[in-house]
Amino acid sequence: MHEDTHVDQHTGRVANANLAEYHVPVNADIGEIDVSAINIPDTKLDPLGARGIGEIGITGTGAAVANAIYHATGKRVRDLPITPDKLLVED
C-alpha cells in the first residue's frame, strides 16, 4: 500500500528506482492482526500438509481499502498509493 513509482516526465525513466525512499511499515502502521491456526493438513499442496501464510492473506487488502475510500468519499482511485491529493483532484 505504500509503494509508488515516479516517472521523470523529461526522460521517461523511473525516478525512484531504488529502495532509498521505500517506506517499510512498522508496528505503528499496522493494526491488530488475528491469526488462527487450523489443524487440517493440506496434502494436495505438498506431502507434509503444510499451509503457507503470507501474501495470500493480504492479496485483497489494497482493493478493500480502495473500495472503502470510494464508499466513504464517492471518489474512485485506481492507482496506489492512495494519497489525499488524489482524492481532491476533480475528474
TITI-232926 format. One record per residue: residue number from 1; x, y, z of N, C-alpha, C, CB in turn. Coordinates in steps of 0.05 Angstrom, whole numbers, plus 5000, padded with zeros to 4 digits. Glycine has a CB too. Layout:
   num   n.east   n.north   n.up   ca.east   ca.north   ca.up   c.east   c.north   c.up   cb.east   cb.north   cb.up
   NUM        X         Y      Z         X          Y       Z        X         Y      Z         X          Y       Z
...
REM end
This chain:
   num   n.east   n.north   n.up   ca.east   ca.north   ca.up   c.east   c.north   c.up   cb.east   cb.north   cb.up
     1     5016      4976   5000      5000       5000    5000     5017      5025   5000      4982       5000    5024
     2     5043      5023   5006      5060       5046    5008     5077      5050   4983      5078       5044    5032
     3     5074      5032   4964      5092       5033    4940     5082      5054   4920      5094       5006    4927
     4     5100      5068   4908      5093       5088    4887     5117      5091   4869      5085       5115    4900
     5     5112      5093   4843      5134       5097    4824     5131      5124   4811      5133       5075    4802
     6     5152      5139   4811      5152       5166    4800     5168      5165   4774      5164       5188    4820
     7     5156      5175   4752      5169       5175    4726     5177      5203   4719      5150       5163    4704
     8     5202      5207   4711      5212       5233    4702     5199      5239   4676      5243       5233    4700
     9     5184      5261   4674      5169       5269    4650     5188      5276   4627      5151       5293    4657
    10     5212      5283   4632      5231       5291    4611     5245      5267   4598      5251       5311    4621
    11     5253      5248   4615      5268       5225    4605     5251      5200   4602      5291       5220    4623
    12     5229      5198   4617      5212       5174    4616     5223      5152   4633      5210       5164    4588
    13     5244      5158   4649      5256       5138    4667     5244      5139   4695      5286       5142    4668
    14     5245      5117   4709      5235       5116    4736     5254      5132   4754      5233       5087    4746
    15     5243      5152   4768      5260       5170    4785     5267      5157   4812      5245       5196    4789
    16     5251      5139   4822      5257       5127    4847     5260      5096   4844      5234       5132    4868
    17     5280      5089   4828      5284       5062    4821     5301      5046   4841      5298       5060    4794
    18     5304      5056   4865      5319       5041    4885     5302      5040   4911      5347       5053    4890
    19     5313      5028   4931      5298       5025    4956     5303      5047   4976      5304       4999    4969
    20     5317      5069   4968      5324       5090    4987     5300      5104   4998      5342       5110    4973
    21     5278      5107   4982      5254       5121    4991     5231      5102   4997      5246       5141    4970
    22     5237      5076   4999      5216       5056    5003     5207      5057   5032      5227       5027    4996
    23     5182      5060   5036      5171       5060    5064     5164      5032   5073      5145       5078    5065
    24     5178      5024   5094      5173       4997    5105     5154      5001   5129      5200       4984    5113
    25     5130      4989   5128      5112       4991    5151     5124      4980   5177      5086       4978    5145
    26     5118      4993   5198      5127       4984    5225     5102      4979   5241      5146       5005    5238
    27     5106      4970   5266      5083       4963    5283     5062      4985   5285      5093       4956    5311
    28     5071      5010   5286      5052       5033    5289     5035      5036   5264      5067       5059    5294
    29     5043      5026   5241      5028       5028    5216     5008      5006   5212      5047       5028    5192
    30     5011      4984   5227      4994       4961    5223     4976      4957   5247      5012       4936    5219
    31     4951      4953   5242      4931       4948    5264     4934      4920   5275      4903       4953    5254
    32     4914      4913   5291      4914       4886    5304     4909      4865   5283      4893       4885    5326
    33     4924      4843   5285      4921       4821    5266     4913      4796   5282      4948       4816    5251
    34     4892      4783   5274      4883       4759    5287     4891      4735   5270      4851       4759    5291
    35     4907      4718   5281      4917       4694    5267     4906      4669   5280      4949       4693    5267
    36     4894      4652   5263      4883       4627    5273     4897      4604   5259      4852       4626    5268
    37     4905      4585   5275      4918       4561    5263     4897      4539   5263      4943       4552    5280
    38     4894      4526   5240      4875       4504    5238     4891      4477   5236      4856       4507    5213
    39     4880      4457   5248      4894       4432    5249     4883      4413   5227      4890       4419    5276
    40     4882      4423   5202      4874       4407    5179     4896      4408   5159      4846       4418    5167
    41     4910      4386   5154      4932       4387    5135     4922      4390   5106      4949       4361    5137
    42     4939      4403   5090      4933       4407    5062     4952      4390   5046      4934       4437    5054
    43     4946      4364   5043      4965       4346    5029     4964      4348   4999      4959       4318    5037
    44     4944      4364   4988      4944       4368    4959     4966      4387   4950      4916       4379    4950
    45     4974      4405   4968      4995       4424    4961     5023      4411   4963      4994       4448    4979
    46     5028      4398   4986      5054       4384    4989     5049      4360   5008      5075       4404    5001
    47     5068      4341   5008      5064       4317    5024     5064      4322   5054      5085       4297    5017
    48     5076      4343   5063      5077       4349    5092     5050      4360   5102      5099       4369    5098
    49     5034      4370   5084      5008       4381    5093     5010      4409   5103      4996       4363    5113
    50     5033      4422   5099      5037       4449    5110     5021      4469   5094      5067       4456    5109
    51     5012      4490   5108      4998       4512    5096     5015      4537   5099      4969       4516    5109
    52     5017      4552   5078      5033       4577    5079     5016      4601   5087      5045       4582    5052
    53     5029      4619   5100      5015       4645    5106     5034      4667   5096      5009       4648    5137
    54     5022      4687   5086      5039       4709    5076     5022      4726   5057      5063       4698    5061
    55     5032      4729   5033      5019       4746    5013     4990      4737   5006      5035       4748    4989
    56     4985      4712   5008      4958       4702    5001     4937      4715   5019      4957       4671    5004
    57     4944      4719   5044      4925       4731    5062     4921      4761   5059      4934       4726    5090
    58     4939      4775   5045      4936       4804    5042     4931      4812   5013      4960       4818    5052
    59     4925      4793   4995      4922       4799    4967     4900      4819   4962      4916       4774    4952
    60     4878      4817   4976      4855       4835    4971     4855      4860   4987      4830       4820    4976
    61     4876      4865   5003      4876       4888    5021     4875      4914   5006      4901       4887    5038
    62     4891      4917   4986      4891       4943    4970     4864      4949   4958      4912       4942    4948
    63     4851      4929   4947      4824       4933    4935     4804      4939   4956      4816       4908    4919
    64     4806      4926   4979      4787       4931    5001     4789      4960   5011      4791       4911    5024
    65     4814      4969   5015      4818       4997    5024     4808      5016   5003      4848       5002    5030
    66     4814      5011   4977      4805       5029    4956     4774      5030   4955      4816       5020    4929
    67     4761      5007   4958      4732       5007    4959     4721      5021   4983      4722       4978    4958
    68     4734      5018   5006      4725       5033    5030     4727      5063   5026      4741       5024    5055
    69     4748      5072   5014      4752       5100    5008     4731      5110   4988      4780       5106    4997
    70     4725      5093   4968      4704       5100    4949     4677      5103   4962      4702       5079    4926
    71     4670      5084   4980      4644       5085    4993     4643      5109   5013      4639       5059    5008
    72     4665      5116   5024      4665       5139    5043     4665      5166   5030      4689       5136    5062
    73     4678      5168   5006      4682       5194    4994     4668      5197   4967      4711       5199    4990
    74     4661      5174   4954      4649       5175    4927     4670      5179   4906      4629       5197    4926
    75     4695      5179   4913      4717       5183    4894     4731      5156   4889      4737       5204    4904
    76     4731      5147   4863      4744       5122    4856     4773      5128   4849      4729       5108    4833
    77     4792      5116   4864      4821       5118    4858     4830      5091   4849      4837       5129    4883
    78     4843      5089   4826      4850       5064    4815     4881      5058   4814      4840       5062    4787
    79     4896      5076   4827      4925       5070    4828     4935      5076   4857      4940       5088    4808
    80     4954      5059   4865      4965       5061    4892     4991      5076   4891      4968       5033    4904
    81     4999      5089   4912      4985       5092    4938     4963      5112   4935      5004       5099    4960
    82     4942      5109   4951      4920       5128    4952     4928      5150   4971      4893       5114    4961
    83     4932      5174   4960      4941       5197    4976     4919      5218   4976      4968       5208    4966
    84     4919      5236   4995      4899       5257    4997     4896      5274   4971      4904       5275    5020
    85     4918      5279   4957      4917       5295    4933     4901      5281   4911      4945       5301    4923
    86     4901      5255   4911      4885       5240    4891     4855      5242   4896      4894       5211    4889
    87     4848      5246   4922      4820       5249    4929     4810      5277   4924      4816       5241    4958
    88     4827      5297   4923      4819       5324    4920     4818      5333   4890      4839       5342    4934
    89     4830      5318   4872      4830       5325    4844     4803      5320   4831      4853       5309    4829
    90     4793      5339   4817      4767       5335    4802     4771      5318   4777      4754       5362    4795
    91     4752      5301   4771      4754       5285    4747     4746      5300   4722      4737       5260    4749
REM end
